[in-house]
Amino acid sequence: MKTKTKAPRRARTRSGGKATTAAAPAQTERVQRRELERAVSLTCGERLRSLWYRLRLTIAEMNYATRRLAELQQRLPP
């Protein structure tokens, strides 16, 4: 079964000039993720484990950023 790939949408310009492609990086990332999810079938446990890992990674990054910001603020003169 062939999968159809959509062509990027064309953005209309106000000045009436040529249209440019409006493929935003976030939109492209979502499309790629959707295609990958279709290609790879995960069990419920695997999907839950993957989401849990991403959540823990996000929290760890937030904790690091908060700790680093506090360190930098302590070094600033009053």
Summary of the structure (lengths in Angstrom):
residues: 78
radius of gyration: 21.2
end to end distance: 66.1
largest distance: 66.1
contacts: 116
relative contact order: 0.07
helix: 60%
strand: 5%
